[in-house]
Amino acid sequence: MRLVTFINPEGEKRVGLVMDNSIMDVEKASSGKIPANMLDLLKEQETHLPLLKQLNDSTLAKEAVSYPLGEITLCAPIPNPPSVRDFYAFEQHVKTARERRGLSVVPEWYQIPVFYFTNHHAIIGPNDPVHRPRKTNWLDYELEIACIIGKKGRNIKAEEADSYIFGFTILNDWSARDLQRQEVAVGLGPAKGKDFATSIGPYLVTKDELEVYRVGDRYDLSMTAKVNGKLLSEGNFKDIYYTFGQMIERASEDATLYPGDIIGSGTVGTGCILEIGTEVHRWLEPGDVVELEITGLGTLRTEVKD
């Protein structure tokens, strides 16, 4: 199933189920049994998932309370996540990005999956513009996949982590590279270089939808990024070094994960301008349109503005 948060023609923010070219209002279709807020849905997913599956198979519900896509506005599927942890889990990206700065991969990277916390109040959705920070000239996109935590857990083992994942979405970890370079030189960060926006969407895809792409403990998902229609990045999720299971184990060590928490994969190989180089494409400027596409998850489109 593909779930969304959307604004209906009356201006109300709702949870929807994607049905071909329309969106079903799940709260109305279930007569109030399913909440209209995505976090509330996730908190009681064991109750709500069977109801969603019933709605997904119900012709009557599809016809009764659905809106054509042209009549609604898509928001970030989880507009207000409790937290966002973004990992650094693709070896090719780590190697290439560090080589461009004359650095090798530190041994510690191969010992533990590492992450940073980003601003969970700066989440934006599909078709929302990203505003270039005023002091930035080196604006970059980052092509990532994210998993969404579906139930509370602590000290979760990697082999048990799949049961804690509700689904997946596309994530664009926007980066102000000049600000980032300045702050990490001090030995902290990234922080301000990532503080201004993180795009997710367009859908929250339940994990069962991706089973057809499963290869062991990974998924065979093509990942591409285009700027102004030009293909710049091309990778595959199956090439990730650390699995989401390993990331969740690390994130939950002596810490509690909650429904709606976002776990980002980090950038796929070739998945940003920092990695491919400004000789291939300049830094992003107002008017540019970035499109991230991942098999099974859709396309996340964003226009850059001042």
ChimeraX commands (.cxc) that place a marker at each C-alpha (Angstrom):
marker #1 position 0.00,0.00,0.00 radius 0.5
marker #1 position 1.03,3.58,-0.64 radius 0.5
marker #1 position -0.02,6.00,2.08 radius 0.5
marker #1 position 0.07,9.79,1.92 radius 0.5
marker #1 position -0.68,12.82,3.99 radius 0.5
marker #1 position -2.74,15.24,1.93 radius 0.5
marker #1 position -4.81,18.40,2.11 radius 0.5
marker #1 position -8.34,17.91,0.80 radius 0.5
marker #1 position -10.37,20.53,-1.10 radius 0.5
marker #1 position -11.77,21.78,2.22 radius 0.5
marker #1 position -8.24,22.57,3.45 radius 0.5
marker #1 position -8.05,19.71,5.98 radius 0.5
marker #1 position -4.90,17.64,6.46 radius 0.5
marker #1 position -5.74,13.94,6.18 radius 0.5
marker #1 position -4.22,10.48,5.71 radius 0.5
marker #1 position -4.91,8.89,2.35 radius 0.5
marker #1 position -4.50,5.59,0.55 radius 0.5
marker #1 position -3.36,5.86,-3.07 radius 0.5
marker #1 position -5.83,4.18,-5.43 radius 0.5
marker #1 position -4.63,4.49,-9.05 radius 0.5
marker #1 position -5.32,8.16,-9.86 radius 0.5
marker #1 position -7.21,9.04,-6.70 radius 0.5
marker #1 position -6.68,9.31,-2.95 radius 0.5
marker #1 position -8.99,7.58,-0.45 radius 0.5
marker #1 position -9.58,9.37,2.85 radius 0.5
marker #1 position -8.98,6.46,5.24 radius 0.5
marker #1 position -10.58,8.07,8.29 radius 0.5
marker #1 position -13.83,8.69,6.44 radius 0.5
marker #1 position -13.74,5.37,4.60 radius 0.5
marker #1 position -13.31,3.49,7.89 radius 0.5
marker #1 position -16.02,5.51,9.69 radius 0.5
marker #1 position -13.41,6.88,12.09 radius 0.5
marker #1 position -11.71,3.59,12.94 radius 0.5
marker #1 position -8.47,4.75,11.27 radius 0.5
marker #1 position -7.12,8.15,12.41 radius 0.5
marker #1 position -6.62,11.10,10.08 radius 0.5
marker #1 position -3.09,11.68,11.42 radius 0.5
marker #1 position -0.16,9.53,10.22 radius 0.5
marker #1 position 1.62,9.39,13.58 radius 0.5
marker #1 position -1.55,8.25,15.31 radius 0.5
marker #1 position -1.98,5.58,12.64 radius 0.5
marker #1 position 1.57,4.32,13.17 radius 0.5
marker #1 position 1.24,4.21,16.95 radius 0.5
marker #1 position -1.51,1.59,16.61 radius 0.5
marker #1 position -0.37,-0.04,13.40 radius 0.5
marker #1 position -1.26,-3.57,14.48 radius 0.5
marker #1 position -4.89,-2.48,14.66 radius 0.5
marker #1 position -4.91,-0.17,11.67 radius 0.5
marker #1 position -2.98,-2.22,9.08 radius 0.5
marker #1 position -5.67,-4.93,8.73 radius 0.5
marker #1 position -8.29,-2.19,8.33 radius 0.5
marker #1 position -6.20,-0.48,5.66 radius 0.5
marker #1 position -5.89,-3.75,3.78 radius 0.5
marker #1 position -9.66,-4.16,3.88 radius 0.5
marker #1 position -10.12,-0.66,2.49 radius 0.5
marker #1 position -7.52,-1.33,-0.18 radius 0.5
marker #1 position -9.62,-4.27,-1.40 radius 0.5
marker #1 position -12.99,-2.55,-1.07 radius 0.5
marker #1 position -14.54,-1.25,-4.30 radius 0.5
marker #1 position -17.28,0.49,-2.34 radius 0.5
marker #1 position -14.82,2.43,-0.17 radius 0.5
marker #1 position -12.80,3.47,-3.20 radius 0.5
marker #1 position -15.85,5.03,-4.80 radius 0.5
marker #1 position -17.35,6.55,-1.67 radius 0.5
marker #1 position -14.60,8.75,-0.16 radius 0.5
marker #1 position -11.85,9.41,-2.68 radius 0.5
marker #1 position -10.51,12.51,-4.39 radius 0.5
marker #1 position -8.91,12.84,-7.83 radius 0.5
marker #1 position -5.19,13.61,-7.52 radius 0.5
marker #1 position -5.76,16.99,-9.15 radius 0.5
marker #1 position -8.05,18.09,-6.31 radius 0.5
marker #1 position -5.68,17.47,-3.41 radius 0.5
marker #1 position -2.24,18.66,-2.28 radius 0.5
marker #1 position 0.33,16.08,-1.20 radius 0.5
marker #1 position 2.29,16.81,1.97 radius 0.5
marker #1 position 5.26,15.02,3.47 radius 0.5
marker #1 position 3.87,11.58,4.37 radius 0.5
marker #1 position 5.04,12.15,7.96 radius 0.5
marker #1 position 4.94,15.95,8.39 radius 0.5
marker #1 position 6.08,15.89,12.03 radius 0.5
marker #1 position 8.35,12.92,12.75 radius 0.5
marker #1 position 9.56,12.54,16.34 radius 0.5
marker #1 position 13.17,12.34,15.10 radius 0.5
marker #1 position 15.28,11.98,11.96 radius 0.5
marker #1 position 18.53,10.02,12.04 radius 0.5
marker #1 position 20.52,10.02,8.82 radius 0.5
marker #1 position 23.21,7.38,8.33 radius 0.5
marker #1 position 26.30,7.23,6.10 radius 0.5
marker #1 position 25.92,3.68,4.81 radius 0.5
marker #1 position 26.96,3.51,1.12 radius 0.5
marker #1 position 30.67,2.74,0.79 radius 0.5
marker #1 position 31.03,4.17,-2.73 radius 0.5
marker #1 position 29.69,7.56,-1.62 radius 0.5
marker #1 position 31.95,7.63,1.43 radius 0.5
marker #1 position 35.05,6.71,-0.57 radius 0.5
marker #1 position 34.48,9.09,-3.46 radius 0.5
marker #1 position 33.39,12.07,-1.36 radius 0.5
marker #1 position 36.43,11.72,0.90 radius 0.5
marker #1 position 38.81,11.18,-2.02 radius 0.5
marker #1 position 37.69,14.53,-3.45 radius 0.5
marker #1 position 38.96,16.12,-0.24 radius 0.5
marker #1 position 42.21,14.15,-0.31 radius 0.5
marker #1 position 41.11,11.81,2.47 radius 0.5
marker #1 position 40.81,8.05,2.84 radius 0.5
marker #1 position 38.00,6.20,4.60 radius 0.5
marker #1 position 38.74,5.99,8.32 radius 0.5
marker #1 position 38.86,2.42,9.76 radius 0.5
marker #1 position 36.06,3.27,12.19 radius 0.5
marker #1 position 33.58,3.59,9.31 radius 0.5
marker #1 position 33.86,-0.17,8.75 radius 0.5
marker #1 position 33.35,-0.90,12.45 radius 0.5
marker #1 position 30.03,0.86,13.10 radius 0.5
marker #1 position 27.23,2.47,11.08 radius 0.5
marker #1 position 27.31,6.17,11.97 radius 0.5
marker #1 position 24.57,8.80,11.79 radius 0.5
marker #1 position 23.71,12.35,12.70 radius 0.5
marker #1 position 20.45,13.90,13.89 radius 0.5
marker #1 position 18.90,16.39,11.49 radius 0.5
marker #1 position 16.13,18.95,12.02 radius 0.5
marker #1 position 12.83,17.07,12.36 radius 0.5
marker #1 position 10.96,20.39,12.28 radius 0.5
marker #1 position 12.27,21.16,8.77 radius 0.5
marker #1 position 10.54,18.34,6.89 radius 0.5
marker #1 position 9.04,19.30,3.52 radius 0.5
marker #1 position 6.98,17.23,1.12 radius 0.5
marker #1 position 6.64,16.49,-2.59 radius 0.5
marker #1 position 6.43,19.59,-4.78 radius 0.5
marker #1 position 7.24,21.88,-1.83 radius 0.5
marker #1 position 10.11,24.21,-2.84 radius 0.5
marker #1 position 13.40,24.22,-1.01 radius 0.5
marker #1 position 14.72,27.69,-0.25 radius 0.5
marker #1 position 18.47,28.09,-0.67 radius 0.5
marker #1 position 20.02,29.36,2.58 radius 0.5
marker #1 position 21.06,32.99,2.29 radius 0.5
marker #1 position 24.75,32.36,3.02 radius 0.5
marker #1 position 25.05,29.34,0.74 radius 0.5
marker #1 position 26.51,29.15,-2.75 radius 0.5
marker #1 position 27.10,25.38,-2.75 radius 0.5
marker #1 position 23.61,23.89,-2.49 radius 0.5
marker #1 position 23.47,20.13,-3.10 radius 0.5
marker #1 position 20.89,17.34,-3.20 radius 0.5
marker #1 position 21.40,13.86,-1.70 radius 0.5
marker #1 position 19.66,10.77,-3.11 radius 0.5
marker #1 position 18.58,8.51,-0.24 radius 0.5
marker #1 position 15.98,5.98,0.88 radius 0.5
marker #1 position 14.50,6.10,4.38 radius 0.5
marker #1 position 12.68,3.57,6.52 radius 0.5
marker #1 position 9.93,4.58,8.92 radius 0.5
marker #1 position 9.78,3.01,12.35 radius 0.5
marker #1 position 6.39,1.45,13.08 radius 0.5
marker #1 position 6.62,0.45,16.72 radius 0.5
marker #1 position 8.46,1.41,19.88 radius 0.5
marker #1 position 11.68,-0.45,20.57 radius 0.5
marker #1 position 14.99,-0.32,22.42 radius 0.5
marker #1 position 18.18,-2.38,22.00 radius 0.5
marker #1 position 16.75,-3.98,18.86 radius 0.5
marker #1 position 18.88,-6.69,17.25 radius 0.5
marker #1 position 19.58,-6.43,13.51 radius 0.5
marker #1 position 17.89,-9.76,12.81 radius 0.5
marker #1 position 14.71,-8.55,14.56 radius 0.5
marker #1 position 14.68,-5.05,13.09 radius 0.5
marker #1 position 12.49,-5.79,10.07 radius 0.5
marker #1 position 9.46,-6.21,12.34 radius 0.5
marker #1 position 9.98,-2.61,13.54 radius 0.5
marker #1 position 9.89,-1.13,10.02 radius 0.5
marker #1 position 6.50,0.10,8.83 radius 0.5
marker #1 position 7.58,1.19,5.38 radius 0.5
marker #1 position 9.87,3.24,3.16 radius 0.5
marker #1 position 10.03,6.60,1.42 radius 0.5
marker #1 position 12.43,8.70,-0.66 radius 0.5
marker #1 position 14.59,11.18,1.25 radius 0.5
marker #1 position 16.50,14.19,-0.05 radius 0.5
marker #1 position 19.04,15.34,2.54 radius 0.5
marker #1 position 19.63,18.87,1.23 radius 0.5
marker #1 position 23.14,20.12,1.97 radius 0.5
marker #1 position 24.74,23.53,2.11 radius 0.5
marker #1 position 28.24,22.27,1.34 radius 0.5
marker #1 position 30.11,25.52,2.05 radius 0.5
marker #1 position 28.50,25.83,5.49 radius 0.5
marker #1 position 29.08,22.13,6.10 radius 0.5
marker #1 position 32.77,22.34,5.20 radius 0.5
marker #1 position 33.30,25.22,7.62 radius 0.5
marker #1 position 31.61,23.57,10.58 radius 0.5
marker #1 position 33.03,20.03,10.22 radius 0.5
marker #1 position 36.52,21.54,10.20 radius 0.5
marker #1 position 35.88,22.31,13.87 radius 0.5
marker #1 position 35.20,18.64,14.56 radius 0.5
marker #1 position 31.39,18.78,14.89 radius 0.5
marker #1 position 28.53,18.59,12.46 radius 0.5
marker #1 position 27.08,18.41,9.97 radius 0.5
marker #1 position 24.49,20.64,11.58 radius 0.5
marker #1 position 23.87,24.09,10.12 radius 0.5
marker #1 position 24.79,22.76,6.70 radius 0.5
marker #1 position 21.76,20.45,6.93 radius 0.5
marker #1 position 19.46,22.44,9.22 radius 0.5
marker #1 position 17.19,24.12,6.68 radius 0.5
marker #1 position 15.25,21.33,4.91 radius 0.5
marker #1 position 14.81,17.60,4.38 radius 0.5
marker #1 position 12.39,16.44,1.68 radius 0.5
marker #1 position 10.51,13.14,1.97 radius 0.5
marker #1 position 7.79,11.49,-0.10 radius 0.5
marker #1 position 5.76,11.34,-2.16 radius 0.5
marker #1 position 4.47,8.17,-0.46 radius 0.5
marker #1 position 4.99,6.04,2.62 radius 0.5
marker #1 position 5.13,2.60,1.00 radius 0.5
marker #1 position 4.43,-0.36,3.29 radius 0.5
marker #1 position 7.26,-2.85,3.38 radius 0.5
marker #1 position 5.23,-5.71,1.89 radius 0.5
marker #1 position 5.09,-3.74,-1.38 radius 0.5
marker #1 position 8.87,-4.13,-1.76 radius 0.5
marker #1 position 9.06,-7.88,-1.14 radius 0.5
marker #1 position 9.16,-8.54,-4.90 radius 0.5
marker #1 position 12.48,-6.65,-4.97 radius 0.5
marker #1 position 14.07,-8.39,-1.97 radius 0.5
marker #1 position 17.55,-9.85,-2.35 radius 0.5
marker #1 position 18.48,-11.43,0.98 radius 0.5
marker #1 position 18.56,-8.64,3.58 radius 0.5
marker #1 position 18.53,-5.90,0.92 radius 0.5
marker #1 position 16.29,-4.69,-1.94 radius 0.5
marker #1 position 17.11,-4.40,-5.64 radius 0.5
marker #1 position 15.90,-0.83,-6.15 radius 0.5
marker #1 position 17.20,1.47,-8.87 radius 0.5
marker #1 position 17.91,4.99,-7.57 radius 0.5
marker #1 position 18.31,7.99,-9.90 radius 0.5
marker #1 position 18.54,11.76,-9.63 radius 0.5
marker #1 position 17.89,14.30,-12.36 radius 0.5
marker #1 position 18.42,18.05,-12.37 radius 0.5
marker #1 position 16.39,19.95,-14.95 radius 0.5
marker #1 position 15.71,16.64,-16.68 radius 0.5
marker #1 position 19.40,15.66,-16.95 radius 0.5
marker #1 position 20.38,12.34,-15.34 radius 0.5
marker #1 position 23.22,12.96,-12.87 radius 0.5
marker #1 position 23.04,10.12,-10.34 radius 0.5
marker #1 position 22.39,6.43,-10.79 radius 0.5
marker #1 position 22.80,3.70,-8.16 radius 0.5
marker #1 position 21.05,0.77,-6.50 radius 0.5
marker #1 position 19.93,0.25,-2.94 radius 0.5
marker #1 position 21.22,-3.35,-2.92 radius 0.5
marker #1 position 24.78,-1.96,-2.94 radius 0.5
marker #1 position 24.42,-0.48,0.54 radius 0.5
marker #1 position 27.18,-1.58,2.95 radius 0.5
marker #1 position 25.12,-1.48,6.16 radius 0.5
marker #1 position 21.53,-2.80,6.11 radius 0.5
marker #1 position 18.62,-1.02,7.75 radius 0.5
marker #1 position 18.68,-3.82,10.32 radius 0.5
marker #1 position 22.22,-2.87,11.29 radius 0.5
marker #1 position 21.32,0.83,11.32 radius 0.5
marker #1 position 18.32,0.21,13.57 radius 0.5
marker #1 position 20.43,-1.88,15.93 radius 0.5
marker #1 position 22.94,0.93,16.21 radius 0.5
marker #1 position 20.30,3.67,16.58 radius 0.5
marker #1 position 18.37,1.78,19.28 radius 0.5
marker #1 position 21.39,0.86,21.37 radius 0.5
marker #1 position 20.55,2.26,24.82 radius 0.5
marker #1 position 18.00,4.54,23.15 radius 0.5
marker #1 position 14.31,4.16,22.37 radius 0.5
marker #1 position 12.93,4.39,18.85 radius 0.5
marker #1 position 9.33,5.54,18.41 radius 0.5
marker #1 position 6.66,5.16,15.73 radius 0.5
marker #1 position 7.28,7.71,13.01 radius 0.5
marker #1 position 11.03,8.01,13.58 radius 0.5
marker #1 position 12.86,8.32,10.27 radius 0.5
marker #1 position 16.06,6.40,9.54 radius 0.5
marker #1 position 17.88,7.67,6.43 radius 0.5
marker #1 position 20.28,5.48,4.48 radius 0.5
marker #1 position 22.79,8.12,3.55 radius 0.5
marker #1 position 23.63,8.96,-0.04 radius 0.5
marker #1 position 23.82,6.24,-2.67 radius 0.5
marker #1 position 26.98,6.13,-4.80 radius 0.5
marker #1 position 27.05,9.08,-7.27 radius 0.5
marker #1 position 24.04,10.51,-5.42 radius 0.5
marker #1 position 25.10,14.14,-5.01 radius 0.5
marker #1 position 27.05,16.91,-6.74 radius 0.5
marker #1 position 29.80,16.78,-4.10 radius 0.5
marker #1 position 30.54,13.25,-5.27 radius 0.5
marker #1 position 30.20,13.60,-9.06 radius 0.5
marker #1 position 31.98,16.96,-9.06 radius 0.5
marker #1 position 31.12,20.46,-10.23 radius 0.5
marker #1 position 32.86,19.67,-13.50 radius 0.5
marker #1 position 29.83,17.46,-14.21 radius 0.5
marker #1 position 27.23,19.86,-12.81 radius 0.5
marker #1 position 27.40,23.19,-10.98 radius 0.5
marker #1 position 25.93,23.64,-7.51 radius 0.5
marker #1 position 22.16,24.08,-7.46 radius 0.5
marker #1 position 20.63,27.47,-8.12 radius 0.5
marker #1 position 17.12,28.98,-7.86 radius 0.5
marker #1 position 14.97,27.69,-10.70 radius 0.5
marker #1 position 16.57,24.24,-10.77 radius 0.5
marker #1 position 14.24,21.24,-10.47 radius 0.5
marker #1 position 15.55,18.10,-8.74 radius 0.5
marker #1 position 13.80,14.76,-9.27 radius 0.5
marker #1 position 14.74,11.72,-7.19 radius 0.5
marker #1 position 13.27,8.40,-8.33 radius 0.5
marker #1 position 13.47,5.01,-6.62 radius 0.5
marker #1 position 11.91,1.76,-7.85 radius 0.5
marker #1 position 8.65,1.11,-6.02 radius 0.5
marker #1 position 8.72,4.41,-4.13 radius 0.5
marker #1 position 7.89,6.92,-6.86 radius 0.5
marker #1 position 9.46,10.28,-7.71 radius 0.5
marker #1 position 10.22,13.12,-5.30 radius 0.5
marker #1 position 10.27,16.45,-7.17 radius 0.5
marker #1 position 11.56,19.72,-5.70 radius 0.5
marker #1 position 12.18,23.17,-7.15 radius 0.5
marker #1 position 14.95,25.33,-5.73 radius 0.5
marker #1 position 13.98,28.91,-4.82 radius 0.5
marker #1 position 15.64,31.90,-3.16 radius 0.5
marker link #1:1,2 radius 0.2
marker link #1:2,3 radius 0.2
marker link #1:3,4 radius 0.2
marker link #1:4,5 radius 0.2
marker link #1:5,6 radius 0.2
marker link #1:6,7 radius 0.2
marker link #1:7,8 radius 0.2
marker link #1:8,9 radius 0.2
marker link #1:9,10 radius 0.2
marker link #1:10,11 radius 0.2
marker link #1:11,12 radius 0.2
marker link #1:12,13 radius 0.2
marker link #1:13,14 radius 0.2
marker link #1:14,15 radius 0.2
marker link #1:15,16 radius 0.2
marker link #1:16,17 radius 0.2
marker link #1:17,18 radius 0.2
marker link #1:18,19 radius 0.2
marker link #1:19,20 radius 0.2
marker link #1:20,21 radius 0.2
marker link #1:21,22 radius 0.2
marker link #1:22,23 radius 0.2
marker link #1:23,24 radius 0.2
marker link #1:24,25 radius 0.2
marker link #1:25,26 radius 0.2
marker link #1:26,27 radius 0.2
marker link #1:27,28 radius 0.2
marker link #1:28,29 radius 0.2
marker link #1:29,30 radius 0.2
marker link #1:30,31 radius 0.2
marker link #1:31,32 radius 0.2
marker link #1:32,33 radius 0.2
marker link #1:33,34 radius 0.2
marker link #1:34,35 radius 0.2
marker link #1:35,36 radius 0.2
marker link #1:36,37 radius 0.2
marker link #1:37,38 radius 0.2
marker link #1:38,39 radius 0.2
marker link #1:39,40 radius 0.2
marker link #1:40,41 radius 0.2
marker link #1:41,42 radius 0.2
marker link #1:42,43 radius 0.2
marker link #1:43,44 radius 0.2
marker link #1:44,45 radius 0.2
marker link #1:45,46 radius 0.2
marker link #1:46,47 radius 0.2
marker link #1:47,48 radius 0.2
marker link #1:48,49 radius 0.2
marker link #1:49,50 radius 0.2
marker link #1:50,51 radius 0.2
marker link #1:51,52 radius 0.2
marker link #1:52,53 radius 0.2
marker link #1:53,54 radius 0.2
marker link #1:54,55 radius 0.2
marker link #1:55,56 radius 0.2
marker link #1:56,57 radius 0.2
marker link #1:57,58 radius 0.2
marker link #1:58,59 radius 0.2
marker link #1:59,60 radius 0.2
marker link #1:60,61 radius 0.2
marker link #1:61,62 radius 0.2
marker link #1:62,63 radius 0.2
marker link #1:63,64 radius 0.2
marker link #1:64,65 radius 0.2
marker link #1:65,66 radius 0.2
marker link #1:66,67 radius 0.2
marker link #1:67,68 radius 0.2
marker link #1:68,69 radius 0.2
marker link #1:69,70 radius 0.2
marker link #1:70,71 radius 0.2
marker link #1:71,72 radius 0.2
marker link #1:72,73 radius 0.2
marker link #1:73,74 radius 0.2
marker link #1:74,75 radius 0.2
marker link #1:75,76 radius 0.2
marker link #1:76,77 radius 0.2
marker link #1:77,78 radius 0.2
marker link #1:78,79 radius 0.2
marker link #1:79,80 radius 0.2
marker link #1:80,81 radius 0.2
marker link #1:81,82 radius 0.2
marker link #1:82,83 radius 0.2
marker link #1:83,84 radius 0.2
marker link #1:84,85 radius 0.2
marker link #1:85,86 radius 0.2
marker link #1:86,87 radius 0.2
marker link #1:87,88 radius 0.2
marker link #1:88,89 radius 0.2
marker link #1:89,90 radius 0.2
marker link #1:90,91 radius 0.2
marker link #1:91,92 radius 0.2
marker link #1:92,93 radius 0.2
marker link #1:93,94 radius 0.2
marker link #1:94,95 radius 0.2
marker link #1:95,96 radius 0.2
marker link #1:96,97 radius 0.2
marker link #1:97,98 radius 0.2
marker link #1:98,99 radius 0.2
marker link #1:99,100 radius 0.2
marker link #1:100,101 radius 0.2
marker link #1:101,102 radius 0.2
marker link #1:102,103 radius 0.2
marker link #1:103,104 radius 0.2
marker link #1:104,105 radius 0.2
marker link #1:105,106 radius 0.2
marker link #1:106,107 radius 0.2
marker link #1:107,108 radius 0.2
marker link #1:108,109 radius 0.2
marker link #1:109,110 radius 0.2
marker link #1:110,111 radius 0.2
marker link #1:111,112 radius 0.2
marker link #1:112,113 radius 0.2
marker link #1:113,114 radius 0.2
marker link #1:114,115 radius 0.2
marker link #1:115,116 radius 0.2
marker link #1:116,117 radius 0.2
marker link #1:117,118 radius 0.2
marker link #1:118,119 radius 0.2
marker link #1:119,120 radius 0.2
marker link #1:120,121 radius 0.2
marker link #1:121,122 radius 0.2
marker link #1:122,123 radius 0.2
marker link #1:123,124 radius 0.2
marker link #1:124,125 radius 0.2
marker link #1:125,126 radius 0.2
marker link #1:126,127 radius 0.2
marker link #1:127,128 radius 0.2
marker link #1:128,129 radius 0.2
marker link #1:129,130 radius 0.2
marker link #1:130,131 radius 0.2
marker link #1:131,132 radius 0.2
marker link #1:132,133 radius 0.2
marker link #1:133,134 radius 0.2
marker link #1:134,135 radius 0.2
marker link #1:135,136 radius 0.2
marker link #1:136,137 radius 0.2
marker link #1:137,138 radius 0.2
marker link #1:138,139 radius 0.2
marker link #1:139,140 radius 0.2
marker link #1:140,141 radius 0.2
marker link #1:141,142 radius 0.2
marker link #1:142,143 radius 0.2
marker link #1:143,144 radius 0.2
marker link #1:144,145 radius 0.2
marker link #1:145,146 radius 0.2
marker link #1:146,147 radius 0.2
marker link #1:147,148 radius 0.2
marker link #1:148,149 radius 0.2
marker link #1:149,150 radius 0.2
marker link #1:150,151 radius 0.2
marker link #1:151,152 radius 0.2
marker link #1:152,153 radius 0.2
marker link #1:153,154 radius 0.2
marker link #1:154,155 radius 0.2
marker link #1:155,156 radius 0.2
marker link #1:156,157 radius 0.2
marker link #1:157,158 radius 0.2
marker link #1:158,159 radius 0.2
marker link #1:159,160 radius 0.2
marker link #1:160,161 radius 0.2
marker link #1:161,162 radius 0.2
marker link #1:162,163 radius 0.2
marker link #1:163,164 radius 0.2
marker link #1:164,165 radius 0.2
marker link #1:165,166 radius 0.2
marker link #1:166,167 radius 0.2
marker link #1:167,168 radius 0.2
marker link #1:168,169 radius 0.2
marker link #1:169,170 radius 0.2
marker link #1:170,171 radius 0.2
marker link #1:171,172 radius 0.2
marker link #1:172,173 radius 0.2
marker link #1:173,174 radius 0.2
marker link #1:174,175 radius 0.2
marker link #1:175,176 radius 0.2
marker link #1:176,177 radius 0.2
marker link #1:177,178 radius 0.2
marker link #1:178,179 radius 0.2
marker link #1:179,180 radius 0.2
marker link #1:180,181 radius 0.2
marker link #1:181,182 radius 0.2
marker link #1:182,183 radius 0.2
marker link #1:183,184 radius 0.2
marker link #1:184,185 radius 0.2
marker link #1:185,186 radius 0.2
marker link #1:186,187 radius 0.2
marker link #1:187,188 radius 0.2
marker link #1:188,189 radius 0.2
marker link #1:189,190 radius 0.2
marker link #1:190,191 radius 0.2
marker link #1:191,192 radius 0.2
marker link #1:192,193 radius 0.2
marker link #1:193,194 radius 0.2
marker link #1:194,195 radius 0.2
marker link #1:195,196 radius 0.2
marker link #1:196,197 radius 0.2
marker link #1:197,198 radius 0.2
marker link #1:198,199 radius 0.2
marker link #1:199,200 radius 0.2
marker link #1:200,201 radius 0.2
marker link #1:201,202 radius 0.2
marker link #1:202,203 radius 0.2
marker link #1:203,204 radius 0.2
marker link #1:204,205 radius 0.2
marker link #1:205,206 radius 0.2
marker link #1:206,207 radius 0.2
marker link #1:207,208 radius 0.2
marker link #1:208,209 radius 0.2
marker link #1:209,210 radius 0.2
marker link #1:210,211 radius 0.2
marker link #1:211,212 radius 0.2
marker link #1:212,213 radius 0.2
marker link #1:213,214 radius 0.2
marker link #1:214,215 radius 0.2
marker link #1:215,216 radius 0.2
marker link #1:216,217 radius 0.2
marker link #1:217,218 radius 0.2
marker link #1:218,219 radius 0.2
marker link #1:219,220 radius 0.2
marker link #1:220,221 radius 0.2
marker link #1:221,222 radius 0.2
marker link #1:222,223 radius 0.2
marker link #1:223,224 radius 0.2
marker link #1:224,225 radius 0.2
marker link #1:225,226 radius 0.2
marker link #1:226,227 radius 0.2
marker link #1:227,228 radius 0.2
marker link #1:228,229 radius 0.2
marker link #1:229,230 radius 0.2
marker link #1:230,231 radius 0.2
marker link #1:231,232 radius 0.2
marker link #1:232,233 radius 0.2
marker link #1:233,234 radius 0.2
marker link #1:234,235 radius 0.2
marker link #1:235,236 radius 0.2
marker link #1:236,237 radius 0.2
marker link #1:237,238 radius 0.2
marker link #1:238,239 radius 0.2
marker link #1:239,240 radius 0.2
marker link #1:240,241 radius 0.2
marker link #1:241,242 radius 0.2
marker link #1:242,243 radius 0.2
marker link #1:243,244 radius 0.2
marker link #1:244,245 radius 0.2
marker link #1:245,246 radius 0.2
marker link #1:246,247 radius 0.2
marker link #1:247,248 radius 0.2
marker link #1:248,249 radius 0.2
marker link #1:249,250 radius 0.2
marker link #1:250,251 radius 0.2
marker link #1:251,252 radius 0.2
marker link #1:252,253 radius 0.2
marker link #1:253,254 radius 0.2
marker link #1:254,255 radius 0.2
marker link #1:255,256 radius 0.2
marker link #1:256,257 radius 0.2
marker link #1:257,258 radius 0.2
marker link #1:258,259 radius 0.2
marker link #1:259,260 radius 0.2
marker link #1:260,261 radius 0.2
marker link #1:261,262 radius 0.2
marker link #1:262,263 radius 0.2
marker link #1:263,264 radius 0.2
marker link #1:264,265 radius 0.2
marker link #1:265,266 radius 0.2
marker link #1:266,267 radius 0.2
marker link #1:267,268 radius 0.2
marker link #1:268,269 radius 0.2
marker link #1:269,270 radius 0.2
marker link #1:270,271 radius 0.2
marker link #1:271,272 radius 0.2
marker link #1:272,273 radius 0.2
marker link #1:273,274 radius 0.2
marker link #1:274,275 radius 0.2
marker link #1:275,276 radius 0.2
marker link #1:276,277 radius 0.2
marker link #1:277,278 radius 0.2
marker link #1:278,279 radius 0.2
marker link #1:279,280 radius 0.2
marker link #1:280,281 radius 0.2
marker link #1:281,282 radius 0.2
marker link #1:282,283 radius 0.2
marker link #1:283,284 radius 0.2
marker link #1:284,285 radius 0.2
marker link #1:285,286 radius 0.2
marker link #1:286,287 radius 0.2
marker link #1:287,288 radius 0.2
marker link #1:288,289 radius 0.2
marker link #1:289,290 radius 0.2
marker link #1:290,291 radius 0.2
marker link #1:291,292 radius 0.2
marker link #1:292,293 radius 0.2
marker link #1:293,294 radius 0.2
marker link #1:294,295 radius 0.2
marker link #1:295,296 radius 0.2
marker link #1:296,297 radius 0.2
marker link #1:297,298 radius 0.2
marker link #1:298,299 radius 0.2
marker link #1:299,300 radius 0.2
marker link #1:300,301 radius 0.2
marker link #1:301,302 radius 0.2
marker link #1:302,303 radius 0.2
marker link #1:303,304 radius 0.2
marker link #1:304,305 radius 0.2
marker link #1:305,306 radius 0.2
view
